[in-house]
Amino acid sequence: MFVEGGGIRDVATPETGAAAQSIAGSLSQTQSNVTYTVRQPVTFGVGGVKFEVPTSSVVRPYVLGGFGIANVRQDVSFAVGGTDVTSSLQRQFGVTLGTDLSGSFTKPIVVVVGGAMFSAQFATGARSPVPLRAHHGG
């Protein structure tokens, strides 16, 4: 069995950037020096099982499979004249951000990993397992 967790700083798609750019463009019609930033940080957790293929070789292939969840936070901000106006977009400018640019959402993860361990002999004569793997999650 295995458990894995972690984070990714930014998985923002071009579509998210385009949506923020559209809002900034609208604000630019009445305000000067409008800027925006887009980030989508992710935290995730996965658990699953590992199956090692029996072999008498120094190469020991294995397969991992697991399920988990990922939480994606929509971290989009807007500034006018260098001042962050994200929290006051509705009140000041009549702009309401949709769920594509605000809040967070959770999605399931399926992980499939294939790889192999092999024993490497070092100059000291010690043997140590060395992992080789390909990782795909979606």
C-alpha positions as CSV (number, residue, x, y, z in Angstrom):
1,M,0.0,0.0,0.0
2,F,1.1,3.6,-0.5
3,V,-0.1,7.1,0.5
4,E,1.1,10.2,-1.2
5,G,0.2,13.9,-0.7
6,G,1.5,17.2,-1.9
7,G,1.0,20.4,-3.7
8,I,1.5,22.1,-7.0
9,R,2.0,25.8,-7.1
10,D,0.1,26.5,-10.3
11,V,-2.0,24.5,-12.8
12,A,-3.8,27.5,-14.3
13,T,-5.0,26.9,-17.9
14,P,-5.0,29.4,-20.8
15,E,-8.8,29.5,-20.5
16,T,-8.6,30.8,-16.9
17,G,-6.1,33.5,-18.0
18,A,-8.3,34.5,-20.9
19,A,-11.3,34.8,-18.5
20,A,-9.3,37.1,-16.2
21,Q,-8.0,39.1,-19.1
22,S,-11.5,39.7,-20.2
23,I,-12.5,41.1,-16.8
24,A,-9.3,43.3,-16.8
25,G,-10.2,44.5,-20.3
26,S,-13.6,45.6,-19.2
27,L,-12.2,47.4,-16.2
28,S,-9.7,49.1,-18.4
29,Q,-12.5,50.8,-20.3
30,T,-13.2,53.0,-17.2
31,Q,-10.0,52.6,-15.1
32,S,-6.3,53.1,-15.9
33,N,-3.4,50.8,-15.1
34,V,-5.5,47.6,-14.6
35,T,-3.5,44.5,-13.9
36,Y,-4.3,40.9,-13.0
37,T,-2.7,37.7,-11.7
38,V,-3.9,34.1,-12.1
39,R,-2.8,31.1,-10.2
40,Q,-4.4,27.8,-9.4
41,P,-2.6,26.1,-6.6
42,V,-3.5,22.4,-5.9
43,T,-3.2,20.2,-2.8
44,F,-3.8,16.5,-3.2
45,G,-3.8,13.2,-1.4
46,V,-3.7,9.7,-3.0
47,G,-3.7,6.2,-1.6
48,G,-3.4,2.9,-3.3
49,V,-1.7,-0.5,-3.8
50,K,1.6,-1.6,-5.3
51,F,2.1,-4.9,-7.1
52,E,5.6,-6.2,-7.7
53,V,6.0,-8.6,-10.6
54,P,7.8,-11.7,-9.3
55,T,11.1,-12.2,-11.1
56,S,14.6,-13.7,-10.5
57,S,16.3,-10.8,-12.4
58,V,18.0,-7.8,-10.8
59,V,15.2,-5.8,-12.4
60,R,12.0,-5.9,-10.4
61,P,9.0,-4.4,-12.3
62,Y,6.0,-3.0,-10.4
63,V,2.7,-1.3,-11.0
64,L,1.0,1.2,-8.6
65,G,-2.7,2.1,-8.8
66,G,-4.6,4.5,-6.6
67,F,-7.4,7.0,-6.0
68,G,-7.5,10.3,-4.2
69,I,-8.7,13.8,-4.3
70,A,-7.3,17.2,-5.4
71,N,-8.4,20.6,-4.2
72,V,-7.9,23.4,-6.7
73,R,-8.0,27.0,-5.4
74,Q,-8.8,29.8,-7.9
75,D,-6.3,32.5,-6.9
76,V,-7.1,35.4,-9.2
77,S,-6.5,39.0,-8.3
78,F,-7.1,42.4,-10.0
79,A,-5.4,45.7,-9.3
80,V,-6.2,49.2,-10.4
81,G,-3.3,51.7,-10.1
82,G,-1.3,49.2,-8.1
83,T,-4.1,48.7,-5.5
84,D,-5.7,45.3,-5.1
85,V,-9.4,45.6,-5.8
86,T,-10.3,41.9,-6.0
87,S,-12.5,41.9,-2.8
88,S,-14.3,45.1,-3.9
89,L,-15.0,44.3,-7.6
90,Q,-18.7,44.0,-7.0
91,R,-19.1,47.0,-4.8
92,Q,-16.8,49.4,-6.8
93,F,-17.2,48.2,-10.4
94,G,-20.3,46.0,-10.5
95,V,-18.2,43.0,-11.5
96,T,-19.0,39.5,-10.0
97,L,-16.4,36.8,-10.5
98,G,-17.8,33.5,-11.6
99,T,-16.7,30.1,-10.3
100,D,-14.1,30.0,-13.1
101,L,-12.2,32.8,-11.3
102,S,-13.1,32.5,-7.6
103,G,-13.5,29.9,-4.9
104,S,-12.2,26.4,-5.1
105,F,-13.2,23.0,-6.3
106,T,-12.4,19.3,-5.6
107,K,-11.9,16.6,-8.2
108,P,-11.1,12.9,-8.0
109,I,-7.7,11.6,-9.0
110,V,-6.8,8.2,-10.5
111,V,-3.1,7.4,-10.5
112,V,-1.4,4.6,-12.5
113,V,2.4,4.2,-12.2
114,G,4.6,1.6,-13.8
115,G,8.2,1.2,-13.1
116,A,11.0,-1.0,-12.1
117,M,13.6,-1.3,-9.3
118,F,17.0,-2.6,-10.0
119,S,20.0,-3.3,-7.8
120,A,23.0,-1.2,-8.6
121,Q,26.4,-2.0,-7.3
122,F,28.4,1.0,-6.2
123,A,32.2,1.5,-5.9
124,T,31.9,0.6,-2.2
125,G,30.5,-2.8,-3.2
126,A,27.2,-2.1,-1.6
127,R,24.0,-2.9,-3.6
128,S,21.1,-0.5,-3.4
129,P,17.7,-0.4,-5.1
130,V,17.2,2.3,-7.7
131,P,13.7,3.2,-8.9
132,L,12.8,3.9,-12.5
133,R,9.2,4.9,-13.2
134,A,6.7,6.6,-15.4
135,H,3.8,8.4,-13.6
136,H,0.5,9.4,-15.0
137,G,-2.4,10.9,-13.0
138,G,-5.6,12.3,-14.4
